[in-house]
Amino acid sequence: MRANSARGHAIAVTKDEKGFIVESPPESGLAAIEGMLTAAGMRFAIVVPRFNAFITERLLQSAYDGLLRSGTKKKDIQIVRVPGAFEIPLAARKLAETKKYDAIICLGCLLRGDTAHYDVIVNEVTRGIGQSAQETGVPHAFGVLTCETLEQAIDRAGLKMGNKGFEAALSAVEMASLTSGIRRAPSGVRRGKEQIPRLAQNDKAERTRNGNTDRTLNDKPAKRPKAAKAKRRS
């Protein structure tokens, strides 16, 4: 063990089988809300286009496998097919508005062509998915490939670069767990009787400055009781 002079945290130093020194990253020691890769009891929807099915079907199979490995049951996974990538945001938005799903996984594949069509579709799909997630509050995992060539798409659909469908599924599981944890997290504000409300504190400080501790600024001056009329002597 040795200390990290930059942050003051201890770094664990060990040696592997070949004698190489291995340093594990130091822990920050800060409490944080984090999502877990456990999807038991959660429901997910996967939106996948039929266009470029040679790639999208591989993304779909890997995303489906990722959800099952995370503990999701088959009956809790809904697959929705759309014509192309441009239709993904609308389908994702409709699914999110039902509030039946903990996260939406958006899959697709866009390949650059000879015209500006690629740039237009990429911008609209990205904007639409992000807007749907922000306005509905339901996590959306972005698994839409935006590649220059078919070879790049193949590499990202299960070859050299892994499978982006599997990564999108894990992101959806973690974000679904995270949002659920944020909703259940305590606010950190004490509400016991010993706490003085902020408004009362401000009123007290204002009364002290004015030299009047009997009433608040909003209180109306108390009316003096009317003197009782003297009874006439008979």
C-alpha positions in Angstrom: 0.0 0.0 0.0 1.2 3.5 -0.8 -0.5 6.9 -0.7 -1.4 8.9 -3.7 0.1 12.3 -3.1 -2.3 14.0 -5.5 -5.5 13.0 -3.7 -4.3 11.5 -0.4 -5.9 8.1 -1.0 -4.2 4.8 -0.6 -3.4 2.8 -3.7 -3.2 -1.0 -3.5 0.0 -2.3 -5.1 0.2 -6.0 -5.9 2.1 -8.3 -8.2 0.6 -10.7 -10.7 1.8 -14.2 -11.5 4.6 -12.9 -13.8 5.9 -10.4 -11.3 4.5 -7.3 -12.8 3.4 -4.6 -10.5 -0.4 -3.9 -10.6 -1.9 -0.8 -9.1 -5.6 -0.7 -8.5 -7.3 2.7 -8.9 -7.9 4.5 -5.6 -11.4 4.8 -4.3 -12.7 8.4 -4.0 -14.4 7.8 -0.7 -17.3 9.9 -1.7 -20.9 8.7 -1.2 -22.8 8.5 -4.5 -26.0 7.1 -5.9 -25.2 4.5 -8.5 -27.2 2.1 -10.7 -26.7 -1.6 -10.5 -26.6 -4.1 -13.3 -29.5 -6.0 -11.9 -32.7 -6.0 -13.9 -34.9 -8.4 -11.9 -38.5 -7.2 -11.9 -37.9 -4.5 -14.5 -39.5 -4.1 -17.9 -37.8 -3.0 -21.1 -38.8 -2.1 -24.6 -36.4 -2.5 -27.6 -37.1 -0.4 -30.7 -35.3 -1.8 -33.8 -35.8 -0.8 -37.5 -36.1 -3.3 -40.3 -33.8 -1.2 -42.5 -30.2 -2.6 -42.6 -31.5 -5.7 -40.9 -28.2 -7.4 -41.6 -26.8 -5.3 -38.8 -29.8 -4.4 -36.6 -30.8 -8.1 -36.1 -27.3 -8.7 -34.6 -27.7 -5.7 -32.3 -31.2 -6.9 -31.3 -30.0 -10.4 -30.4 -27.1 -9.1 -28.3 -29.3 -6.6 -26.5 -31.9 -9.2 -25.8 -29.2 -11.5 -24.4 -27.8 -8.7 -22.3 -31.2 -8.1 -20.6 -31.6 -11.8 -19.9 -28.2 -12.0 -18.4 -29.0 -9.1 -16.2 -32.0 -10.9 -14.7 -34.9 -9.7 -16.9 -37.6 -12.2 -17.8 -38.6 -12.8 -21.4 -42.1 -11.7 -20.7 -40.8 -8.3 -19.5 -39.1 -7.5 -22.8 -41.1 -5.9 -25.6 -39.7 -5.7 -29.1 -41.1 -3.0 -31.4 -40.1 -2.9 -35.1 -40.2 0.2 -37.2 -39.5 0.8 -40.9 -36.3 2.8 -40.5 -34.1 4.8 -38.1 -36.1 8.0 -38.6 -39.1 6.3 -37.0 -37.2 5.3 -33.8 -37.9 8.5 -31.7 -41.6 8.4 -32.2 -42.0 4.8 -31.3 -39.7 5.3 -28.3 -41.7 8.3 -27.2 -45.0 6.4 -27.3 -43.6 3.5 -25.4 -42.1 5.8 -22.7 -45.4 7.7 -22.3 -47.2 4.5 -21.3 -45.0 4.4 -18.1 -45.0 0.6 -18.4 -41.2 0.3 -19.1 -38.2 1.2 -16.9 -36.1 2.0 -19.9 -36.2 2.1 -23.7 -33.4 0.6 -25.9 -33.1 2.2 -29.3 -31.2 0.2 -31.9 -30.4 1.0 -35.5 -27.7 1.4 -38.2 -27.1 4.4 -40.4 -24.4 4.2 -43.2 -23.1 7.3 -44.9 -24.0 7.6 -48.6 -23.3 10.0 -51.4 -25.9 12.6 -50.3 -26.7 14.7 -47.2 -29.4 12.3 -46.3 -27.2 10.6 -43.7 -26.5 13.8 -41.8 -30.1 14.8 -41.7 -31.3 11.4 -40.4 -28.5 11.2 -37.8 -29.3 14.6 -36.4 -33.0 14.0 -36.2 -32.7 10.5 -34.6 -30.2 11.7 -32.0 -32.3 14.8 -31.1 -35.5 12.8 -31.0 -34.3 10.1 -28.7 -32.6 12.6 -26.4 -35.7 14.8 -26.3 -38.0 11.8 -25.6 -35.8 10.8 -22.6 -35.7 14.2 -21.1 -39.4 15.0 -21.5 -40.8 11.6 -20.3 -38.2 10.9 -17.6 -37.7 7.4 -18.9 -34.1 6.4 -19.6 -33.4 5.8 -23.3 -30.3 3.8 -24.3 -28.7 4.9 -27.6 -27.7 1.9 -29.6 -27.9 3.4 -33.1 -24.7 2.9 -35.1 -23.6 5.9 -37.2 -20.9 4.5 -39.5 -19.0 5.6 -42.6 -18.8 2.1 -44.1 -20.4 -1.3 -43.8 -17.2 -2.7 -42.4 -17.4 -0.3 -39.5 -20.9 -1.4 -38.7 -20.0 -5.1 -38.8 -17.1 -4.5 -36.4 -19.6 -2.8 -33.9 -22.2 -5.5 -34.3 -20.3 -8.4 -32.8 -16.9 -8.4 -34.5 -13.8 -6.4 -33.5 -15.4 -3.6 -31.5 -17.8 -5.8 -29.5 -21.5 -5.4 -29.9 -23.2 -2.0 -29.3 -26.5 -3.7 -28.7 -25.2 -5.5 -25.7 -23.7 -2.2 -24.4 -26.9 -0.4 -24.9 -28.8 -3.1 -22.9 -26.4 -2.7 -20.0 -26.7 1.1 -20.1 -30.5 0.7 -20.0 -30.3 -1.6 -17.0 -28.0 0.7 -15.1 -29.9 3.9 -15.8 -33.2 2.2 -14.9 -31.7 1.2 -11.6 -30.2 4.6 -11.1 -33.4 6.6 -11.7 -35.2 4.2 -9.3 -32.5 4.8 -6.7 -32.8 8.6 -7.1 -36.5 8.5 -6.5 -36.1 6.5 -3.3 -33.1 8.4 -2.0 -33.7 10.6 1.0 -33.7 14.3 0.4 -31.2 15.0 3.2 -33.4 17.7 4.7 -34.4 17.2 8.3 -38.0 17.8 9.1 -38.0 17.2 12.8 -39.5 19.5 15.4 -36.0 20.7 16.3 -35.6 22.3 12.8 -36.6 25.9 12.5 -38.2 26.7 9.2 -36.2 29.1 7.0 -39.1 31.6 6.9 -39.2 31.7 10.7 -35.5 32.1 10.9 -35.7 35.1 8.5 -38.5 36.7 10.5 -36.6 36.2 13.7 -33.5 37.9 12.3 -35.6 40.8 10.9 -37.3 41.3 14.2 -34.0 41.4 16.0 -32.7 44.0 13.7 -35.7 46.2 14.2 -35.5 45.8 18.0 -39.0 44.2 18.1 -39.1 40.6 19.2 -42.8 40.5 20.1 -44.3 40.2 16.6 -43.3 39.5 13.0 -43.3 42.1 10.2 -46.5 40.7 8.7 -48.4 40.8 12.0 -50.8 43.7 12.4 -50.5 45.7 15.6 -52.8 44.4 18.2 -55.9 46.5 18.8 -56.1 48.0 22.2 -59.2 47.0 24.1 -61.8 49.7 24.3 -62.2 51.2 27.7 -65.4 50.1 29.3 -68.0 52.9 29.5 -68.5 54.0 33.0 -71.9 53.2 34.3 -74.1 56.1 34.9 -75.1 56.6 38.4 -78.7 56.3 38.8 
